[in-house]
Amino acid sequence: MTWSEIAAKLQGGGKWLPKLLTSIEWILWVALILVGACGAIYAIYVGVKMARADSSEQREEAKKRLINIIVSIVVTIALILFFNLILPLILNSLGVFESYQGGGEIPDGDGGTGGSSLNAIINTARVLIGR
């Protein structure tokens, strides 16, 4: 399940939440492309700088920088993939957005219904912290 599929379930009622979820998905995919491309270009630049280094100090500095770049790229890509692929599956399996389908109101923690779609975010937080 992706953010777009969750947003498609929530289309009834024309609320802002489906638009936000779809936008988040596209922003994260664009960020993934940008991080990958810019990180690869910068890693190549630092690799060339390391190869052309005159002293061992410059070579060691470039090596440390290259390791930091690679670790940063891997962590960023892993987080983007988590938020785009794994988090929607977790939220869907917990049923966070089910009461919102069809444009209905989301029940709040006291059993009543909330007045805005902001309650979807509040219910998500409640599920994640176990309340």
N, C-alpha and C positions, 0 to 999 in steps of 0.2 A: 504494500500500500504506500502511496506517495501523498504529498501534500495536495496535489491536484485531484487525486481520487477522493480524498477527504473533503476538499472544497466542493467537488461535484455532488457529494452527499448533502452538503449544507446549503445548496443553492436556493432552496425555497425560502422566500421571505426577503431576499435581496439585501441581506445584512452585510456589514463590512468584513466579517471574519473570513468568508470564502475568498474574497479579493486579497486580503492580507496573506492568507496561506499560499495562494498561487504566486503572489509577488515574492514571498520569502523563498519559495522553491527556485524561482528564476534567478533571483539575486544570488543565492548560494551557488547555483551552477555557473553563473558568470564569474563569481569570485573564485571558484575552483579553477576555471580556465585561466583567469588572470594570474592567480598565485602560481600555477604550474608553469605558465609561459615565462613570467617575469623571474621566477625562481630559477628556471633552467638557464635563461640568458645570463643572469647574474652569477650562477655557479660556473658557467663556461668562462665568463670574464675573470673570475677569481682563479679558476684553474689555469688559465693562460698566464695570469699574473704570477702564480706560483711557479709555473714552468720557466718564466723569464726572470725570476728573482736572482739577484746577484749574490746575496749573502744568505747564510742559513737562517738568520733571524727573520728576514723577510719571507723566506720559504715557510718557516714555522708559523708566522703570523697568518699567512695566506691559508695554510693548512687548517689552522684553528677556525678561521673565518669560513672556509669551505664546509667544515664539519657542522658549524652552527647553521649555515644556510640549509644544508641537507636535512638536519633535524627539524628545523623550523618548517620547511616545506612538507615533510612527512606528517608532522603533528597537525598542521593546518589542513592538509588534505584529509587526514583521518577525521578531524572534527567536522569538516564540511560534509563528508560522506555520512557521518553519524547523524548529523542534524537533518540531512536530506533523505536518508534511506532508513535508518534504524529508529529514530525518534517517532516518525509517523506510525510505524508498526507497533511500537510500544503503546502509544496513546490510543491507537485503534483497538488493540487487544484489551486495554483497560476500560474501553467504552467511554472515554472522556467526552466525545462529541456526539454520542448517540441521542441524548435528550434534546440536542439542538437541531436534529434533522427535521426538515419540513418547516423550518422557520419558527418553531415553537420556542417558548421561553425555557430557559434552563433552570431547573430547580436549584435553590440555594441550599446551604447546609442545614437550614431549619425546616426543610420540607416545603416551603413556599416557592413561588417562582420569582426569579429576579426580574428586574425591569430592563436590563440591557444585555447585549451579547458579550459584554465584558465579563459576565459570569462564567463563560466558557474558560477564560483564562484563570479565573478564581478556582473553578472546579479542577482544572488541570493542576494547579498548585496544591490543592487539597489532596489529590490523588498521589502526587509525587512526594508529599511530606507525610502521607499516611493518616490523614484526618478525615 
